[in-house]
């Protein structure tokens, strides 16, 4: 059998993530993972603008100290790469207006020349990275990016709310890539995090042979049938998409109705305040009702913002995630169909004693590698999904409880005022 071609572009894995690897990858990449502890890779890497990457080691003592293992443990895995996206800034020029984000990196990995980096990236830079990851790692699930375009007149893409929502999504995208045992070692990801000048027009010629073979598979191969486990994946994704789409539509309708109700509620409080100014005897309880309405307004506004800024983005991220997973399944099907076609051609040969051609063996390797990568990424995705939705639904429950508790406290505060008025009137009579 030919060697597994899945990681010809990376040639390395994180030693701390070996337990996440399919067996074929561990056997191939383990020797290099061990060598990583003692020497640098000799890969000739250029920046997107064509300049060579400086591979000299940092000389300062602080840099050397930062090479030590970062002591952070998440889900039983030792982390050695931390990435954050923050500090959005608006740039205005004669040609265009756009937002950039600061991408900060801390790492102890030997693939990086420095322990810390800080670069600025705009959305199209993230899009470039994802495209390169798809091309060079076709057997893996690439996390989705937030949608680039918004409907004119519906959302202001330069508003603080929109920019913050996008920043969170971009931060999550990079964190998912950084946590992946294969994608995080991709050369394009390294350049994205460390290169000051990211000139995407020239790009990096680092497509793997596996990537090229998948990319240029024609539609001439027809798959007989998906294996049961991958057919089950496809069925699950179809049902999951349908359920998410329904929840997303209902949630948007609820937010719309809450926003309309909020407009009415905001007009309600001033009416009671105006009424209180002309009713001396009822002034105190009417002012109390006005204050109660204001508190309810505040609580509803917070609840609506929570749904818009935290709940909906997660739903939409997973809708995009499903599309990414379906694309990987299609690529897997193409490779399997190619293998089946070549195998049938060999079966119909007259001379059955001739050894199986090497290209058939390589194609079989690609199928096995694709299957192993897809299963590993599927398990990883399911685990992330459970954690994300547990956090999402728990947060939604907490926010609703806080809203109704705030409203209840506001209305309960009126009862003593009304009771005092009744007692005062009874004493007068």
C-alpha positions as CSV (number, residue, x, y, z in Angstrom):
1,X,0.0,0.0,0.0
2,X,1.1,3.5,-0.8
3,X,1.6,5.9,2.1
4,X,-1.4,7.9,3.3
5,X,-1.4,11.2,1.4
6,X,-3.6,13.2,3.7
7,X,-1.0,15.4,5.2
8,X,1.6,15.8,2.5
9,X,1.3,19.5,2.9
10,X,1.7,19.7,6.7
11,X,4.0,16.7,7.4
12,X,3.6,17.3,11.1
13,X,1.2,16.9,14.0
14,X,0.9,18.1,17.5
15,X,2.4,15.4,19.8
16,X,-0.2,16.4,22.4
17,X,-3.0,15.5,20.0
18,X,-1.8,12.1,18.9
19,X,-4.8,10.4,20.6
20,X,-7.1,12.4,18.3
21,X,-5.4,10.9,15.2
22,X,-6.6,8.1,13.0
23,X,-4.1,5.2,13.2
24,X,-2.8,5.7,9.6
25,X,-1.9,9.3,10.4
26,X,-0.2,8.5,13.7
27,X,2.0,5.9,12.0
28,X,3.1,8.2,9.3
29,X,3.5,11.4,11.2
30,X,4.8,10.2,14.5
31,X,8.5,10.1,13.6
32,X,8.3,13.7,12.4
33,X,6.4,14.7,15.5
34,X,9.3,13.4,17.6
35,X,11.8,15.2,15.5
36,X,10.0,18.4,16.0
37,X,11.2,18.4,19.6
38,X,14.9,18.7,18.4
39,X,15.0,20.4,15.0
40,X,13.1,22.7,12.7
41,X,11.4,21.5,9.5
42,X,13.3,22.3,6.4
43,X,10.2,23.3,4.4
44,X,10.9,26.2,2.1
45,X,8.0,28.5,2.9
46,X,7.3,31.9,1.3
47,X,4.9,34.7,2.4
48,X,1.9,35.5,0.2
49,X,3.8,38.5,-1.1
50,X,6.7,36.3,-2.3
51,X,9.1,37.2,0.5
52,X,10.9,34.4,2.2
53,X,10.0,33.7,5.8
54,X,12.8,34.4,8.3
55,X,13.5,31.1,10.1
56,X,16.1,32.5,12.6
57,X,15.4,31.6,16.2
58,X,14.7,34.3,18.8
59,X,17.7,35.1,20.8
60,X,16.2,36.9,23.8
61,X,15.9,35.0,27.1
62,X,12.2,35.9,27.4
63,X,11.5,34.4,24.0
64,X,13.3,31.2,25.0
65,X,11.4,31.0,28.2
66,X,8.1,31.3,26.4
67,X,9.1,28.2,24.4
68,X,8.3,26.2,27.5
69,X,5.0,24.4,27.5
70,X,2.0,26.6,28.0
71,X,0.3,25.3,31.1
72,X,-3.4,25.3,30.1
73,X,-5.6,22.3,30.0
74,X,-8.9,22.1,28.2
75,X,-10.9,18.9,27.8
76,X,-7.9,16.9,28.8
77,X,-5.6,18.4,26.1
78,X,-2.6,20.5,26.8
79,X,-2.8,23.7,24.8
80,X,0.3,25.2,23.0
81,X,-1.4,27.7,20.7
82,X,-3.8,30.5,21.8
83,X,-5.4,32.8,19.3
84,X,-7.8,35.8,19.9
85,X,-9.6,38.3,17.7
86,X,-10.3,41.7,19.2
87,X,-9.9,45.5,18.8
88,X,-12.0,46.1,15.6
89,X,-11.0,49.3,13.8
90,X,-12.7,51.2,10.9
91,X,-10.6,52.3,8.0
92,X,-11.8,54.9,5.6
93,X,-10.0,55.6,2.3
94,X,-10.9,57.1,-1.1
95,X,-11.5,53.6,-2.5
96,X,-13.3,51.8,0.2
97,X,-14.3,51.6,3.9
98,X,-13.6,48.4,5.8
99,X,-13.0,47.0,9.3
100,X,-9.8,45.3,10.5
101,X,-9.4,43.1,13.6
102,X,-6.4,42.4,15.7
103,X,-5.3,38.8,15.7
104,X,-3.1,38.0,18.7
105,X,-1.2,34.7,19.0
106,X,0.7,33.1,21.9
107,X,2.4,29.8,21.3
108,X,5.3,27.5,22.3
109,X,5.3,25.6,19.0
110,X,8.7,25.4,17.2
111,X,7.1,26.1,13.8
112,X,6.8,29.8,14.9
113,X,9.9,32.0,15.2
114,X,8.4,34.1,18.1
115,X,6.3,33.2,21.0
116,X,3.8,36.1,20.4
117,X,2.4,37.8,17.4
118,X,-0.1,40.6,16.8
119,X,-1.3,41.3,13.3
120,X,-4.3,43.1,11.8
121,X,-6.6,41.2,9.4
122,X,-9.8,42.1,7.6
123,X,-12.7,39.8,6.6
124,X,-11.3,38.9,3.2
125,X,-8.1,37.7,4.9
126,X,-10.0,35.2,6.9
127,X,-11.8,34.2,3.7
128,X,-8.5,33.7,2.0
129,X,-7.3,31.5,4.9
130,X,-10.4,29.3,4.8
131,X,-10.1,28.9,1.1
132,X,-6.5,27.8,1.4
133,X,-7.4,25.3,4.2
134,X,-10.1,23.8,2.0
135,X,-7.7,23.4,-0.9
136,X,-4.8,22.0,1.1
137,X,-6.8,19.9,3.6
138,X,-9.7,18.5,1.5
139,X,-10.3,15.5,3.8
140,X,-11.0,17.7,6.8
141,X,-14.0,19.7,8.0
142,X,-13.1,23.4,7.8
143,X,-15.0,25.6,10.3
144,X,-17.4,28.1,8.6
145,X,-16.9,31.9,8.5
146,X,-19.8,34.3,9.2
147,X,-21.6,35.3,6.0
148,X,-19.9,38.2,4.3
149,X,-22.8,40.1,2.8
150,X,-25.8,41.6,4.5
151,X,-28.9,43.0,2.9
152,X,-28.7,46.8,2.3
153,X,-31.1,48.7,4.5
154,X,-31.5,45.8,7.0
155,X,-28.2,45.7,8.8
156,X,-25.5,48.4,9.0
157,X,-22.3,46.4,8.6
158,X,-20.3,49.2,10.3
159,X,-22.6,49.4,13.4
160,X,-21.1,48.4,16.7
161,X,-23.5,45.6,17.1
162,X,-22.8,44.0,13.7
163,X,-19.0,44.5,14.1
164,X,-19.0,42.9,17.5
165,X,-21.1,39.9,16.3
166,X,-18.7,39.4,13.4
167,X,-15.7,39.7,15.7
168,X,-17.1,36.9,17.9
169,X,-17.6,34.7,14.9
170,X,-14.1,35.3,13.5
171,X,-12.6,34.7,16.9
172,X,-14.5,31.4,17.2
173,X,-13.4,30.4,13.6
174,X,-9.7,30.9,14.5
175,X,-10.1,29.1,17.8
176,X,-11.6,26.1,16.1
177,X,-8.8,26.0,13.6
178,X,-6.2,26.4,16.4
179,X,-7.7,23.5,18.4
180,X,-7.7,21.1,15.4
181,X,-4.8,18.6,15.5
182,X,-4.2,18.9,11.8
183,X,-5.5,22.3,10.6
184,X,-3.5,24.1,13.3
185,X,-0.3,22.9,11.7
186,X,-1.2,24.1,8.2
187,X,1.4,26.4,6.7
188,X,-1.2,28.9,5.5
189,X,-2.5,29.2,9.1
190,X,1.0,29.9,10.3
191,X,1.4,32.6,7.7
192,X,-2.0,34.1,8.5
193,X,-1.1,34.4,12.2
194,X,2.5,35.6,11.8
195,X,3.0,37.5,8.5
196,X,2.7,41.3,8.8
197,X,2.0,41.7,5.1
198,X,-0.6,39.3,3.7
199,X,-0.7,39.7,0.0
200,X,-3.2,37.2,-1.2
201,X,-2.9,37.8,-4.9
202,X,0.2,35.6,-5.3
203,X,-0.9,33.1,-2.7
204,X,1.0,30.0,-1.5
205,X,1.7,27.1,-3.9
206,X,1.2,24.5,-1.2
207,X,-1.7,22.4,-2.5
208,X,-1.2,18.8,-1.6
209,X,-1.4,16.0,-4.2
210,X,-4.4,14.8,-2.3
211,X,-6.0,18.2,-2.6
212,X,-5.3,18.4,-6.3
213,X,-6.7,14.9,-6.9
214,X,-9.9,15.7,-5.1
215,X,-10.2,19.2,-6.7
216,X,-9.9,17.9,-10.2
217,X,-12.1,14.8,-10.0
218,X,-14.6,15.1,-12.8
219,X,-18.2,14.2,-12.7
220,X,-17.6,11.1,-14.8
221,X,-17.5,8.9,-11.7
222,X,-20.8,7.8,-10.2
223,X,-20.9,6.4,-6.7
224,X,-22.9,3.2,-6.3
225,X,-23.9,3.8,-2.7
226,X,-22.5,5.4,0.4
227,X,-21.3,3.1,3.2
228,X,-24.0,2.9,5.9
229,X,-22.1,5.1,8.4
230,X,-21.7,8.0,5.9
231,X,-25.2,7.6,4.6
232,X,-26.4,8.0,8.2
233,X,-24.2,11.2,8.5
234,X,-26.0,12.6,5.4
235,X,-29.4,11.8,6.8
236,X,-28.6,13.4,10.1
237,X,-27.3,16.5,8.5
238,X,-30.5,16.9,6.4
239,X,-32.7,16.6,9.5
240,X,-30.5,18.8,11.6
241,X,-30.5,21.5,8.9
242,X,-34.3,21.4,8.7
243,X,-34.7,21.7,12.5
244,X,-32.2,24.5,12.7
245,X,-33.8,26.4,9.9
246,X,-37.2,26.1,11.6
247,X,-35.8,27.3,15.0
248,X,-34.0,30.2,13.2
249,X,-37.2,31.4,11.5
250,X,-39.2,31.2,14.7
251,X,-36.5,32.9,16.7
252,X,-36.4,35.8,14.1
253,X,-40.1,36.1,14.3
254,X,-40.1,36.2,18.1
255,X,-37.3,38.9,18.0
256,X,-39.4,41.0,15.5
257,X,-42.5,40.7,17.7
258,X,-40.5,41.5,20.9
259,X,-39.0,44.6,19.2
260,X,-42.5,45.8,18.1
261,X,-43.8,45.2,21.6
262,X,-40.8,47.1,23.1
263,X,-41.7,50.1,20.9
264,X,-45.2,50.1,22.4
265,X,-44.0,49.5,25.9
266,X,-41.6,52.5,25.7
267,X,-44.6,54.8,24.9
268,X,-46.6,53.3,27.7
269,X,-44.4,54.6,30.6
270,X,-44.5,58.3,29.7
271,X,-48.3,58.2,29.5
272,X,-48.5,57.2,33.2
273,X,-45.9,59.8,34.1
274,X,-48.0,62.5,32.3
275,X,-51.2,61.2,34.0
276,X,-49.5,61.3,37.4
277,X,-48.7,65.0,37.1
278,X,-52.4,65.8,36.9
279,X,-53.7,63.4,39.6
280,X,-52.5,64.5,43.0
281,X,-54.0,61.6,44.9
282,X,-52.9,59.0,42.4
283,X,-49.5,60.5,41.6
284,X,-47.4,58.0,43.7
285,X,-49.0,54.8,42.3
286,X,-49.1,56.1,38.8
287,X,-45.4,57.0,39.0
288,X,-44.8,53.5,40.3
289,X,-46.5,52.0,37.3
290,X,-44.4,54.2,35.0
291,X,-41.2,53.0,36.8
292,X,-42.5,49.5,36.5
293,X,-43.0,49.8,32.8
294,X,-39.5,51.3,32.4
295,X,-38.0,48.3,34.3
296,X,-39.9,45.9,32.1
297,X,-38.6,47.8,29.0
298,X,-35.1,47.5,30.2
299,X,-35.4,43.7,30.8
300,X,-37.1,43.0,27.4
301,X,-34.4,45.0,25.6
302,X,-31.7,43.0,27.2
303,X,-33.5,39.7,26.4
304,X,-34.0,40.8,22.7
305,X,-30.3,41.8,22.4
306,X,-29.3,38.4,23.9
307,X,-31.3,36.5,21.3
308,X,-30.0,38.7,18.4
309,X,-26.3,38.8,19.3
310,X,-25.8,35.4,21.0
311,X,-28.6,33.0,20.1
312,X,-29.1,33.6,16.4
313,X,-25.4,33.7,15.4
314,X,-24.9,30.2,16.9
315,X,-27.8,28.8,14.9
316,X,-26.5,30.3,11.7
317,X,-23.0,29.1,12.4
318,X,-24.2,25.5,12.6
319,X,-26.3,25.9,9.5
320,X,-23.1,26.9,7.7
321,X,-21.2,24.1,9.5
322,X,-23.7,21.6,8.0
323,X,-23.0,22.9,4.5
324,X,-19.2,22.5,5.1
325,X,-19.8,18.9,6.3
326,X,-21.9,18.1,3.3
327,X,-19.2,19.4,1.0
328,X,-16.6,17.1,2.7
329,X,-19.0,14.2,2.3
330,X,-19.4,15.0,-1.5
331,X,-15.6,15.0,-1.9
332,X,-15.4,11.7,-0.1
333,X,-18.0,10.3,-2.4
334,X,-16.0,11.5,-5.4
335,X,-12.9,9.8,-4.3
336,X,-14.8,6.5,-3.5
337,X,-16.5,6.6,-6.9
338,X,-13.1,7.1,-8.6
339,X,-11.8,4.1,-6.7
340,X,-14.8,1.9,-7.6
341,X,-14.5,2.8,-11.2
342,X,-10.8,1.9,-11.4
343,X,-11.4,-1.3,-9.4
344,X,-14.1,-2.4,-11.9
345,X,-11.7,-1.7,-14.8
346,X,-9.1,-4.0,-13.2
347,X,-11.7,-6.7,-12.6
348,X,-12.7,-6.8,-16.3
349,X,-9.1,-7.2,-17.5
350,X,-8.3,-10.4,-19.4
351,X,-5.0,-11.0,-17.6
352,X,-6.1,-11.5,-14.0
353,X,-2.6,-12.4,-12.8
354,X,-1.2,-8.9,-13.5
355,X,-0.6,-7.0,-10.2
356,X,-3.1,-4.3,-9.2
357,X,-1.9,-1.0,-10.7
358,X,-0.3,1.5,-8.3
359,X,-2.8,4.2,-9.1
360,X,-5.6,1.9,-7.8
361,X,-3.7,1.3,-4.6
362,X,-3.2,5.0,-4.2
363,X,-6.9,5.7,-4.8
364,X,-7.8,3.1,-2.1
365,X,-5.4,4.8,0.3
366,X,-7.1,8.1,-0.4
367,X,-10.5,6.6,0.3
368,X,-9.3,5.1,3.6
369,X,-7.6,8.3,4.6
370,X,-10.7,10.4,3.7
371,X,-12.9,8.0,5.8
372,X,-10.6,8.2,8.8
373,X,-10.3,12.0,8.7
374,X,-14.0,12.4,8.2
375,X,-14.9,10.2,11.1
376,X,-12.4,11.9,13.4
377,X,-13.7,15.4,12.4
378,X,-17.3,14.2,12.8
379,X,-16.7,13.1,16.4
380,X,-15.0,16.3,17.1
381,X,-17.8,18.3,15.6
382,X,-20.5,16.4,17.5
383,X,-18.6,17.1,20.7
384,X,-18.3,20.8,20.0
385,X,-22.0,20.9,19.0
386,X,-23.1,19.4,22.3
387,X,-20.9,21.8,24.3
388,X,-22.1,24.9,22.2
389,X,-25.8,24.1,22.5
390,X,-25.6,23.2,26.1
391,X,-24.0,26.6,26.8
392,X,-26.5,28.3,24.4
393,X,-29.6,26.8,25.9
394,X,-28.4,27.3,29.4
395,X,-27.7,30.9,28.7
396,X,-31.1,31.4,27.1
397,X,-32.8,29.9,30.1
398,X,-30.9,32.1,32.5
399,X,-31.7,35.3,30.5
400,X,-35.4,34.4,30.4
401,X,-35.4,33.8,34.1
402,X,-33.6,37.1,34.7
403,X,-36.1,38.9,32.5
404,X,-39.2,37.5,34.2
405,X,-37.7,38.0,37.7
406,X,-37.1,41.6,36.8
407,X,-40.6,42.1,35.6
408,X,-42.0,40.3,38.7
409,X,-40.0,42.4,41.1
410,X,-41.2,45.6,39.3
411,X,-44.9,44.6,39.5
412,X,-44.5,43.4,43.1
413,X,-43.1,46.8,44.1
414,X,-46.5,48.4,43.1
415,X,-48.5,46.4,45.6
416,X,-47.4,48.3,48.8
417,X,-48.1,51.6,47.1
418,X,-51.6,50.5,46.1
419,X,-52.3,49.0,49.6
420,X,-51.1,52.2,51.3
421,X,-53.6,54.2,49.2
422,X,-56.4,51.9,50.1
423,X,-55.6,52.2,53.8
424,X,-55.3,55.9,53.7
425,X,-58.7,56.2,52.0
426,X,-60.3,53.9,54.6
427,X,-58.9,56.0,57.4
428,X,-60.4,59.2,55.8
429,X,-63.8,57.6,55.5
